Structures are given as structure tokens and as C-alpha cells.
Amino acid sequence: MVTPLDRPLRRVVTIGDVPYVVTITSEGLKLVQKGHRKGVEISWQDVLEGEPTLRAQLQKSLSASGDAKVATRRAATNAESETAERQPPAAPARGSKRAR
């Protein structure tokens, strides 16, 4: 029989001589360097959708390029332009002439 995950489960794992705390909850998991508060959180839905893999590949490509800030700005700009493309066109202003 499998035990339900009804409360957080915390364990210490060492990655490259650095201790981390892994917290597994019913919502997802969190990996934080021991003694720190901020870390990486991943929901189970993101795991199923492959989000961590995409994020890891993006980070790897950014660090390989050597200029992560420029690449991050480009990604943000691309996301903004994609959002703008999805929005419906603005209605013409009053009093403007329409092309016939």
C-alpha cells in the first residue's frame, strides 16, 4: 500500500559538495541550498508538461552563450511581441476616415 503525501517531506541531498534541502509536497517539490530561503520550486503539473526540461535547456544555452542578460532580454521582448500579436486589433478612433 502506498502512503499518501499529506504533509511535507524534507530530506538533505548533497550536490557537488553543497548540501541542499529537498521538500516534497502534494503541490510539487522545492530544492533550496541548506541555510538559504530561496530555491527552485516545480509544481507536479510542470513536471508532467516537461517544463523543468525546457527551463534546464534554456539555462544551459544561456550559460553557454556567455551573455545571459542579453538573451534574457531577448526572451522577454519576444514574449511581449507574441502577446501583442495575439491581442485583437484596436478599434479605429472616432472621426478617422476608413479606407474604401
N, CA, C and O of each residue as an XYZ file, in Angstrom:
400
protein
N       0.837     -1.180      0.000
C       0.000      0.000      0.000
C       0.884      1.247      0.000
O       1.923      1.270      0.661
N       0.489      2.255     -0.718
C       1.242      3.493     -0.848
C       0.731      4.505      0.179
O      -0.477      4.651      0.368
N       1.651      5.197      0.835
C       1.298      6.199      1.842
C       0.979      7.525      1.165
O       1.772      7.992      0.348
N      -0.162      8.151      1.479
C      -0.471      9.452      0.883
C       0.480     10.534      1.409
O       0.967     10.463      2.537
N       0.726     11.518      0.574
C       1.604     12.634      0.940
C       0.732     13.737      1.526
O       0.312     14.644      0.808
N       0.460     13.665      2.822
C      -0.436     14.629      3.451
C       0.294     15.732      4.207
O      -0.340     16.661      4.709
N       1.630     15.640      4.296
C       2.427     16.709      4.909
C       3.780     16.749      4.213
O       4.189     15.748      3.626
N       4.483     17.868      4.260
C       5.768     17.993      3.558
C       6.797     16.968      4.041
O       6.884     16.658      5.230
N       7.560     16.460      3.097
C       8.630     15.526      3.371
C       9.940     16.218      3.012
O      10.138     16.628      1.868
N      10.838     16.347      3.996
C      12.099     17.071      3.781
C      13.268     16.114      3.914
O      13.315     15.289      4.826
N      14.225     16.237      2.976
C      15.432     15.430      3.002
C      16.603     16.296      2.549
O      16.429     17.261      1.805
N      17.801     15.932      3.013
C      19.017     16.640      2.607
C      19.704     15.810      1.531
O      19.835     14.592      1.658
N      20.138     16.482      0.475
C      20.877     15.843     -0.600
C      22.098     16.709     -0.886
O      22.008     17.937     -0.859
N      23.240     16.077     -1.159
C      24.461     16.818     -1.459
C      24.710     16.758     -2.956
O      24.776     15.681     -3.548
N      24.849     17.932     -3.556
C      25.120     18.038     -4.986
C      26.424     18.797     -5.148
O      26.487     19.996     -4.875
N      27.464     18.104     -5.592
C      28.765     18.757     -5.779
C      29.310     19.362     -4.504
O      29.756     20.509     -4.524
N      29.295     18.657     -3.417
C      29.798     19.108     -2.111
C      28.973     20.226     -1.473
O      29.403     20.803     -0.474
N      27.816     20.542     -2.018
C      26.948     21.581     -1.457
C      25.657     20.910     -0.979
O      24.974     20.260     -1.770
N      25.314     21.060      0.307
C      24.079     20.444      0.804
C      22.837     21.246      0.406
O      22.820     22.475      0.486
N      21.816     20.534     -0.017
C      20.534     21.124     -0.394
C      19.435     20.430      0.388
O      19.589     19.278      0.792
N      18.326     21.126      0.604
C      17.154     20.539      1.236
C      16.090     20.376      0.149
O      15.733     21.333     -0.538
N      15.594     19.148      0.008
C      14.520     18.856     -0.932
C      13.243     18.703     -0.121
O      13.182     17.891      0.803
N      12.224     19.483     -0.464
C      10.927     19.388      0.200
C       9.911     18.923     -0.827
O       9.707     19.564     -1.858
N       9.281     17.802     -0.529
C       8.263     17.248     -1.424
C       6.904     17.438     -0.758
O       6.684     17.020      0.379
N       5.988     18.088     -1.505
C       4.628     18.302     -1.010
C       3.638     17.763     -2.036
O       4.034     17.289     -3.101
N       2.373     17.836     -1.715
C       1.356     17.383     -2.659
C       1.244     18.325     -3.858
O       0.703     17.940     -4.895
N       1.753     19.563     -3.729
C       1.716     20.527     -4.837
C       2.915     20.393     -5.773
O       2.799     20.685     -6.963
N       4.075     19.952     -5.251
C       5.274     19.858     -6.076
C       6.490     19.638     -5.214
O       6.394     19.092     -4.115
N       7.649     20.066     -5.716
C       8.865     19.931     -4.925
C       9.671     21.217     -4.968
O       9.537     22.030     -5.882
N      10.518     21.379     -3.946
C      11.332     22.579     -3.818
C      12.745     22.153     -3.457
O      12.939     21.300     -2.591
N      13.726     22.739     -4.116
C      15.136     22.459     -3.855
C      15.804     23.766     -3.450
O      15.850     24.723     -4.223
N      16.331     23.789     -2.200
C      16.917     25.005     -1.648
C      18.276     24.662     -1.055
O      18.428     23.643     -0.381
N      19.270     25.523     -1.310
C      20.569     25.322     -0.681
C      20.398     25.427      0.829
O      19.737     26.340      1.322
N      20.992     24.500      1.553
C      20.811     24.454      3.002
C      21.264     25.769      3.625
O      22.346     26.272      3.322
N      20.417     26.321      4.505
C      20.709     27.590      5.153
C      20.187     28.789      4.386
O      20.334     29.919      4.850
N      19.584     28.578      3.232
C      19.026     29.658      2.418
C      17.508     29.516      2.358
O      16.961     28.471      2.711
N      16.833     30.571      1.912
C      15.373     30.549      1.827
C      14.872     30.379      0.403
O      13.868     29.705      0.169
N      15.555     30.977     -0.532
C      15.101     30.929     -1.921
C      15.712     29.728     -2.628
O      16.862     29.356     -2.392
N      14.914     29.140     -3.494
C      15.375     27.988     -4.244
C      14.539     27.798     -5.496
O      13.936     28.742     -6.007
N      14.513     26.583     -5.977
C      13.775     26.256     -7.188
C      12.525     25.481     -6.789
O      12.608     24.479     -6.079
N      11.359     25.951     -7.251
C      10.094     25.263     -6.992
C       9.521     24.792     -8.312
O       9.509     25.525     -9.302
N       9.046     23.557     -8.311
C       8.455     22.982     -9.515
C       7.153     22.289     -9.110
O       7.137     21.443     -8.216
N       6.073     22.661     -9.781
C       4.798     22.003     -9.494
C       4.767     20.659    -10.225
O       5.476     20.467    -11.212
N       3.954     19.746     -9.742
C       3.843     18.442    -10.384
C       3.289     18.589    -11.795
O       3.659     17.824    -12.686
N       2.411     19.556    -12.008
C       1.865     19.789    -13.349
C       2.969     20.189    -14.313
O       2.990     19.736    -15.458
N       3.899     21.047    -13.850
C       5.026     21.440    -14.699
C       5.918     20.245    -15.019
O       6.445     20.136    -16.126
N       6.083     19.361    -14.060
C       6.889     18.161    -14.302
C       6.241     17.317    -15.397
O       6.922     16.838    -16.304
N       4.931     17.139    -15.311
C       4.221     16.353    -16.315
C       4.274     16.987    -17.697
O       4.331     16.282    -18.704
N       4.254     18.312    -17.750
C       4.267     19.024    -19.030
C       5.669     19.196    -19.596
O       5.821     19.670    -20.722
N       6.705     18.818    -18.832
C       8.065     18.932    -19.334
C       8.697     20.284    -19.100
O       9.761     20.557    -19.655
N       8.084     21.148    -18.296
C       8.602     22.496    -18.040
C      10.022     22.485    -17.469
O      10.843     23.283    -17.920
N      10.356     21.628    -16.506
C      11.719     21.639    -15.965
C      12.779     21.342    -17.024
O      13.870     21.913    -16.999
N      12.451     20.450    -17.947
C      13.397     20.123    -19.008
C      13.649     21.339    -19.888
O      14.795     21.639    -20.222
N      12.588     22.035    -20.261
C      12.742     23.238    -21.088
C      13.542     24.318    -20.363
O      14.411     24.964    -20.949
N      13.234     24.503    -19.074
C      13.940     25.505    -18.284
C      15.432     25.170    -18.177
O      16.280     26.053    -18.296
N      15.742     23.901    -17.954
C      17.141     23.471    -17.841
C      17.874     23.680    -19.157
O      19.022     24.125    -19.168
N      17.219     23.363    -20.257
C      17.839     23.570    -21.563
C      18.067     25.048    -21.838
O      19.095     25.418    -22.405
N      17.120     25.903    -21.444
C      17.273     27.341    -21.622
C      18.439     27.864    -20.799
O      19.264     28.625    -21.305
N      18.515     27.464    -19.534
C      19.620     27.904    -18.680
C      20.960     27.445    -19.238
O      21.936     28.195    -19.218
N      21.004     26.225    -19.730
C      22.243     25.688    -20.295
C      22.663     26.482    -21.526
O      23.842     26.793    -21.694
N      21.711     26.807    -22.379
C      22.039     27.566    -23.581
C      22.451     28.992    -23.243
O      23.324     29.558    -23.901
N      21.821     29.584    -22.207
C      22.185     30.943    -21.810
C      23.593     30.974    -21.225
O      24.367     31.881    -21.531
N      23.930     30.006    -20.397
C      25.260     29.988    -19.793
C      26.314     29.661    -20.847
O      27.451     30.122    -20.739
N      25.964     28.880    -21.857
C      26.913     28.554    -22.914
C      27.194     29.772    -23.792
O      28.297     29.923    -24.316
N      26.186     30.646    -23.951
C      26.374     31.824    -24.800
C      27.263     32.862    -24.136
O      27.893     33.677    -24.811
N      27.312     32.826    -22.793
C      28.173     33.760    -22.072
C      27.544     35.114    -21.814
O      28.096     35.913    -21.058
N      26.402     35.391    -22.426
C      25.752     36.683    -22.222
C      24.306     36.443    -21.858
O      23.412     36.657    -22.677
N      24.066     36.000    -20.636
C      22.729     35.627    -20.196
C      21.784     36.819    -20.145
O      20.598     36.671    -20.441
N      22.283     38.007    -19.774
C      21.402     39.174    -19.656
C      20.805     39.545    -21.005
O      19.614     39.844    -21.092
N      21.609     39.531    -22.048
C      21.112     39.872    -23.377
C      20.094     38.840    -23.826
O      19.049     39.199    -24.369
N      20.380     37.568    -23.610
C      19.469     36.507    -24.016
C      18.161     36.596    -23.232
O      17.089     36.365    -23.792
N      18.239     36.926    -21.956
C      17.035     37.055    -21.147
C      16.186     38.220    -21.639
O      14.962     38.114    -21.718
N      16.843     39.340    -21.971
C      16.100     40.486    -22.508
C      15.442     40.122    -23.825
O      14.301     40.511    -24.074
N      16.150     39.375    -24.680
C      15.576     38.956    -25.955
C      14.349     38.083    -25.723
O      13.330     38.253    -26.393
N      14.440     37.151    -24.779
C      13.313     36.272    -24.492
C      12.121     37.077    -23.991
O      10.985     36.811    -24.384
N      12.367     38.059    -23.127
C      11.288     38.899    -22.615
C      10.661     39.718    -23.739
O       9.439     39.859    -23.797
N      11.487     40.254    -24.629
C      10.985     41.033    -25.758
C      10.150     40.157    -26.678
O       9.089     40.573    -27.143
N      10.628     38.937    -26.943
C       9.877     38.024    -27.796
C       8.541     37.670    -27.168
O       7.534     37.593    -27.873
N       8.507     37.454    -25.863
C       7.260     37.125    -25.170
C       6.277     38.288    -25.264
O       5.080     38.081    -25.461
N       6.790     39.517    -25.123
C       5.922     40.694    -25.223
C       5.357     40.834    -26.632
O       4.181     41.154    -26.802
N       6.196     40.594    -27.646
C       5.717     40.745    -29.013
C       4.706     39.657    -29.356
O       3.755     39.913    -30.095
N       4.897     38.430    -28.825
C       3.923     37.371    -29.062
C       2.588     37.715    -28.417
O       1.532     37.449    -28.992
N       2.628     38.306    -27.226
C       1.405     38.704    -26.539
C       0.697     39.790    -27.335
O      -0.526     39.764    -27.468
N       1.453     40.741    -27.863
C       0.867     41.830    -28.651
C       0.240     41.291    -29.937
O      -0.793     41.793    -30.378
N       0.859     40.269    -30.544
C       0.322     39.704    -31.773
C      -0.997     38.994    -31.526
O      -1.841     38.947    -32.421
N      -1.200     38.437    -30.331
C      -2.421     37.702    -30.024
C      -3.587     38.609    -29.691
O      -4.731     38.156    -29.721
N      -3.343     39.877    -29.372
C      -4.405     40.787    -28.995
C      -5.167     41.213    -30.244
O      -4.575     41.373    -31.311
N      -6.487     41.398    -30.113
C      -7.269     41.821    -31.278
C      -6.872     43.235    -31.686
O      -6.417     44.021    -30.854
N      -7.042     43.560    -32.967
C      -6.680     44.904    -33.420
C      -7.536     45.959    -32.738
O      -8.701     45.721    -32.420
N      -6.947     47.121    -32.519
C      -7.647     48.214    -31.857
C      -8.705     48.787    -32.787
O      -8.533     48.809    -34.006
N      -9.796     49.249    -32.199
C     -10.868     49.869    -32.978
C     -10.381     51.224    -33.476
O      -9.627     51.906    -32.782
N     -10.812     51.620    -34.683
C     -10.385     52.929    -35.197
C     -10.923     54.058    -34.315
O     -12.005     53.946    -33.739
N     -10.169     55.128    -34.218
C     -10.572     56.280    -33.411
C     -11.758     56.976    -34.063
O     -11.936     56.924    -35.280
N     -12.559     57.622    -33.238
C     -13.709     58.350    -33.770
C     -13.240     59.465    -34.680
O     -12.246     60.138    -34.410
N     -13.961     59.641    -35.740
C     -13.653     60.723    -36.645
C     -12.571     60.374    -37.648
O     -12.271     61.183    -38.526
N     -11.987     59.218    -37.548
C     -10.961     58.846    -38.520
C     -11.638     58.312    -39.771
O     -12.721     57.729    -39.711
N     -10.992     58.517    -40.888
C     -11.553     58.085    -42.152
C     -11.110     56.653    -42.417
O      -9.951     56.292    -42.211
N     -12.045     55.863    -42.871
C     -11.732     54.485    -43.210
C     -11.386     54.393    -44.672
O     -11.973     55.092    -45.498
N     -10.447     53.545    -45.003
C     -10.089     53.334    -46.407
C     -11.183     52.536    -47.087
O     -11.699     51.564    -46.535
N     -11.527     52.957    -48.286
C     -12.576     52.242    -49.025
C     -12.024     51.594    -50.218
O     -12.758     50.945    -50.964
